[in-house]
Amino acid sequence: MDKKATIKHEGIVENIGTDRCSVRILQASACSSCSARSLCHSSESKEKVVEVSGHYPTLQVGDKVTLVGSVRQSLKATVLAYVVPLVLMLIALYVGTRMGGDGIGATTALLVLALYYGVLYLFRDRLGKNFTFKIESN
């Protein structure tokens, strides 16, 4: 992968299976690395477990690794998670408001949003194949 087009997260191997590996990463906001984070109270960080497909015979539980993914994947995920539902919700709000008033418009927008995320959930396995990380040993 091209260094400019990658996203890297450092993590620790938690579990190793025959064809998958679980890695715990600390997902931090941009503020979490700031030296003034303790004063402004806006820093956020979350621990997440990422499942990585593949066989990694040299890894052991507790090893420090780096997960590498592409920027293109992250942009695609952002569009699917935020941009598409926003556009669908605004269209549903406009159409619903025109047809039946504000209450109908708001209800229609929320129903369309729930339906969209429900469809994403149903196709999560298929979508997950498009969003993959690779492991680099430290």
Residue pairs with C-beta under 8 A, 6 or more apart in sequence:
1 68
1 70
1 134
5 70
5 71
5 72
6 68
6 69
6 70
6 71
7 68
7 69
7 70
7 71
7 74
8 66
8 67
8 68
8 136
9 25
9 26
9 27
9 50
9 66
9 67
9 69
9 133
10 25
10 26
10 64
10 65
10 66
10 67
10 138
11 23
11 24
11 25
11 26
11 50
11 64
11 65
11 66
11 67
12 23
12 24
12 62
12 63
12 64
12 65
13 21
13 22
13 23
13 59
13 60
13 61
13 62
13 63
13 65
14 22
14 23
14 24
14 49
14 61
15 21
15 22
15 61
16 22
16 56
16 59
16 60
16 61
18 55
19 53
19 54
19 55
20 51
20 52
20 53
20 54
21 51
21 52
21 54
21 56
21 59
21 135
22 49
22 50
22 51
22 52
23 49
23 50
23 52
23 65
23 67
23 133
23 135
24 47
24 48
24 49
24 50
25 47
25 48
25 49
25 50
25 67
26 45
26 46
26 47
27 45
27 46
27 47
27 48
28 43
28 44
28 45
29 43
29 44
29 45
31 37
31 40
31 42
31 43
31 44
32 43
32 44
32 45
34 40
34 43
37 43
50 67
50 133
52 67
52 132
52 133
52 134
52 135
53 132
54 134
54 135
56 135
58 137
59 65
59 135
59 137
63 137
63 138
64 138
65 135
65 136
65 137
65 138
66 135
66 136
66 137
66 138
67 133
67 134
67 135
67 136
68 133
68 134
68 135
68 136
69 131
69 132
69 133
69 134
73 130
73 131
73 132
76 130
76 131
77 131
80 120
80 127
84 116
85 113
85 116
85 117
88 112
88 113
88 116
89 109
89 110
89 112
89 113
90 109
91 112
92 105
92 108
92 109
92 111
92 112
92 113
93 105
93 106
93 108
93 109
94 105
95 105
95 108
96 104
96 105
96 106
96 107
96 108
96 109
97 104
97 105
98 105
120 127
